[in-house]
Amino acid sequence: CMQRVLSLQEDFQNEKPLLQLIIEQAGHKCLFLPKYHCELNPIEMVWAQTKQR
């Protein structure tokens, strides 16, 4: 609930997470992926194959 309220505030929308700032300052790109997405997370593909056996 509070996360939703804060996400609507303009000054919070433009803030980057600390981890993202550190990664970008080191010259890398930071890409946040959806959790447990089967096509974007390799371990989920492994678990899918394991479950089929």
VMD Tcl script that builds the backbone (N, CA, C; Angstrom):
set m [mol new atoms 159]
animate dup $m
set s [atomselect $m all]
$s set {name element resname resid chain x y z} {
  {N N CYS 1 A 0.828 -1.187 0.000}
  {CA C CYS 1 A 0.000 0.000 0.000}
  {C C CYS 1 A 0.883 1.265 0.000}
  {N N MET 2 A 1.829 1.333 0.931}
  {CA C MET 2 A 2.694 2.511 1.005}
  {C C MET 2 A 3.589 2.600 -0.223}
  {N N GLN 3 A 4.009 1.456 -0.738}
  {CA C GLN 3 A 4.843 1.456 -1.941}
  {C C GLN 3 A 4.077 2.082 -3.104}
  {N N ARG 4 A 2.814 1.785 -3.211}
  {CA C ARG 4 A 1.975 2.354 -4.276}
  {C C ARG 4 A 1.862 3.868 -4.108}
  {N N VAL 5 A 1.646 4.324 -2.890}
  {CA C VAL 5 A 1.520 5.761 -2.625}
  {C C VAL 5 A 2.820 6.476 -2.989}
  {N N LEU 6 A 3.955 5.904 -2.561}
  {CA C LEU 6 A 5.242 6.531 -2.857}
  {C C LEU 6 A 5.556 6.503 -4.347}
  {N N SER 7 A 5.161 5.440 -5.030}
  {CA C SER 7 A 5.462 5.343 -6.458}
  {C C SER 7 A 4.727 6.404 -7.271}
  {N N LEU 8 A 3.668 6.949 -6.723}
  {CA C LEU 8 A 2.925 7.997 -7.424}
  {C C LEU 8 A 3.534 9.383 -7.218}
  {N N GLN 9 A 4.441 9.512 -6.259}
  {CA C GLN 9 A 5.078 10.794 -5.986}
  {C C GLN 9 A 6.163 11.063 -7.022}
  {N N GLU 10 A 6.139 12.234 -7.631}
  {CA C GLU 10 A 7.052 12.558 -8.723}
  {C C GLU 10 A 8.520 12.463 -8.317}
  {N N ASP 11 A 8.853 12.927 -7.121}
  {CA C ASP 11 A 10.258 12.895 -6.711}
  {C C ASP 11 A 10.760 11.466 -6.477}
  {N N PHE 12 A 9.886 10.533 -6.157}
  {CA C PHE 12 A 10.293 9.137 -5.999}
  {C C PHE 12 A 10.374 8.420 -7.341}
  {N N GLN 13 A 9.616 8.865 -8.331}
  {CA C GLN 13 A 9.627 8.223 -9.644}
  {C C GLN 13 A 10.974 8.387 -10.325}
  {N N ASN 14 A 11.660 9.478 -10.066}
  {CA C ASN 14 A 12.922 9.763 -10.736}
  {C C ASN 14 A 14.140 9.230 -9.983}
  {N N GLU 15 A 13.940 8.644 -8.810}
  {CA C GLU 15 A 15.042 8.106 -8.011}
  {C C GLU 15 A 15.443 6.728 -8.517}
  {N N LYS 16 A 16.752 6.506 -8.626}
  {CA C LYS 16 A 17.261 5.187 -8.989}
  {C C LYS 16 A 17.665 4.455 -7.716}
  {N N PRO 17 A 17.482 3.139 -7.687}
  {CA C PRO 17 A 17.933 2.369 -6.520}
  {C C PRO 17 A 19.449 2.480 -6.352}
  {N N LEU 18 A 19.923 2.369 -5.124}
  {CA C LEU 18 A 21.347 2.483 -4.821}
  {C C LEU 18 A 22.165 1.467 -5.616}
  {N N LEU 19 A 21.685 0.247 -5.710}
  {CA C LEU 19 A 22.403 -0.787 -6.458}
  {C C LEU 19 A 22.575 -0.385 -7.919}
  {N N GLN 20 A 21.537 0.173 -8.506}
  {CA C GLN 20 A 21.607 0.612 -9.900}
  {C C GLN 20 A 22.630 1.735 -10.063}
  {N N LEU 21 A 22.682 2.663 -9.135}
  {CA C LEU 21 A 23.658 3.751 -9.203}
  {C C LEU 21 A 25.086 3.222 -9.136}
  {N N ILE 22 A 25.331 2.287 -8.238}
  {CA C ILE 22 A 26.674 1.717 -8.090}
  {C C ILE 22 A 27.093 0.991 -9.363}
  {N N ILE 23 A 26.189 0.219 -9.930}
  {CA C ILE 23 A 26.494 -0.530 -11.156}
  {C C ILE 23 A 26.784 0.417 -12.307}
  {N N GLU 24 A 25.973 1.455 -12.465}
  {CA C GLU 24 A 26.167 2.403 -13.563}
  {C C GLU 24 A 27.437 3.230 -13.376}
  {N N GLN 25 A 27.798 3.553 -12.145}
  {CA C GLN 25 A 29.035 4.294 -11.891}
  {C C GLN 25 A 30.260 3.454 -12.232}
  {N N ALA 26 A 30.120 2.149 -12.182}
  {CA C ALA 26 A 31.217 1.244 -12.532}
  {C C ALA 26 A 31.306 1.036 -14.045}
  {N N GLY 27 A 30.411 1.683 -14.797}
  {CA C GLY 27 A 30.455 1.599 -16.250}
  {C C GLY 27 A 29.647 0.458 -16.850}
  {N N HIS 28 A 28.742 -0.120 -16.067}
  {CA C HIS 28 A 27.923 -1.229 -16.548}
  {C C HIS 28 A 26.475 -0.775 -16.680}
  {N N LYS 29 A 25.683 -1.562 -17.377}
  {CA C LYS 29 A 24.250 -1.302 -17.477}
  {C C LYS 29 A 23.517 -2.203 -16.500}
  {N N CYS 30 A 22.472 -1.679 -15.922}
  {CA C CYS 30 A 21.674 -2.430 -14.958}
  {C C CYS 30 A 20.286 -2.650 -15.561}
  {N N LEU 31 A 19.896 -3.901 -15.675}
  {CA C LEU 31 A 18.598 -4.237 -16.246}
  {C C LEU 31 A 17.852 -5.112 -15.248}
  {N N PHE 32 A 16.756 -4.607 -14.721}
  {CA C PHE 32 A 15.953 -5.376 -13.783}
  {C C PHE 32 A 14.945 -6.201 -14.574}
  {N N LEU 33 A 14.922 -7.493 -14.320}
  {CA C LEU 33 A 14.023 -8.412 -15.007}
  {C C LEU 33 A 12.916 -8.847 -14.057}
  {N N PRO 34 A 11.780 -9.258 -14.617}
  {CA C PRO 34 A 10.704 -9.749 -13.757}
  {C C PRO 34 A 11.141 -11.006 -13.004}
  {N N LYS 35 A 10.730 -11.121 -11.772}
  {CA C LYS 35 A 11.083 -12.295 -10.970}
  {C C LYS 35 A 10.431 -13.539 -11.552}
  {N N TYR 36 A 11.156 -14.618 -11.529}
  {CA C TYR 36 A 10.661 -15.943 -11.899}
  {C C TYR 36 A 10.155 -16.037 -13.339}
  {N N HIS 37 A 10.583 -15.157 -14.214}
  {CA C HIS 37 A 10.149 -15.221 -15.613}
  {C C HIS 37 A 10.890 -16.369 -16.286}
  {N N CYS 38 A 10.151 -17.328 -16.799}
  {CA C CYS 38 A 10.764 -18.565 -17.286}
  {C C CYS 38 A 11.691 -18.357 -18.480}
  {N N GLU 39 A 11.455 -17.362 -19.310}
  {CA C GLU 39 A 12.286 -17.159 -20.495}
  {C C GLU 39 A 13.468 -16.224 -20.234}
  {N N LEU 40 A 13.439 -15.480 -19.154}
  {CA C LEU 40 A 14.492 -14.510 -18.874}
  {C C LEU 40 A 15.424 -14.939 -17.745}
  {N N ASN 41 A 15.050 -15.960 -17.024}
  {CA C ASN 41 A 15.848 -16.416 -15.893}
  {C C ASN 41 A 16.274 -17.865 -16.148}
  {N N PRO 42 A 17.547 -18.099 -16.455}
  {CA C PRO 42 A 18.006 -19.443 -16.826}
  {C C PRO 42 A 17.687 -20.530 -15.799}
  {N N ILE 43 A 17.735 -20.226 -14.514}
  {CA C ILE 43 A 17.468 -21.258 -13.514}
  {C C ILE 43 A 16.024 -21.735 -13.598}
  {N N GLU 44 A 15.120 -20.873 -14.026}
  {CA C GLU 44 A 13.727 -21.286 -14.180}
  {C C GLU 44 A 13.592 -22.301 -15.307}
  {N N MET 45 A 14.404 -22.165 -16.362}
  {CA C MET 45 A 14.399 -23.141 -17.453}
  {C C MET 45 A 14.899 -24.493 -16.950}
  {N N VAL 46 A 15.920 -24.464 -16.104}
  {CA C VAL 46 A 16.457 -25.706 -15.534}
  {C C VAL 46 A 15.399 -26.391 -14.682}
  {N N TRP 47 A 14.704 -25.626 -13.839}
  {CA C TRP 47 A 13.666 -26.211 -12.990}
  {C C TRP 47 A 12.526 -26.767 -13.834}
  {N N ALA 48 A 12.184 -26.103 -14.916}
  {CA C ALA 48 A 11.115 -26.593 -15.792}
  {C C ALA 48 A 11.490 -27.948 -16.384}
  {N N GLN 49 A 12.742 -28.087 -16.821}
  {CA C GLN 49 A 13.196 -29.367 -17.374}
  {C C GLN 49 A 13.227 -30.447 -16.294}
  {N N THR 50 A 13.622 -30.071 -15.097}
  {CA C THR 50 A 13.683 -31.027 -13.990}
  {C C THR 50 A 12.289 -31.541 -13.637}
  {N N LYS 51 A 11.312 -30.660 -13.658}
  {CA C LYS 51 A 9.941 -31.043 -13.317}
  {C C LYS 51 A 9.340 -31.986 -14.354}
  {N N GLN 52 A 9.766 -31.865 -15.611}
  {CA C GLN 52 A 9.209 -32.697 -16.678}
  {C C GLN 52 A 9.694 -34.142 -16.591}
  {N N ARG 53 A 10.785 -34.387 -15.912}
  {CA C ARG 53 A 11.345 -35.753 -15.828}
  {C C ARG 53 A 10.618 -36.613 -14.858}
}
mol reanalyze $m
mol bondsrecalc $m
mol representation Tube
mol addrep $m
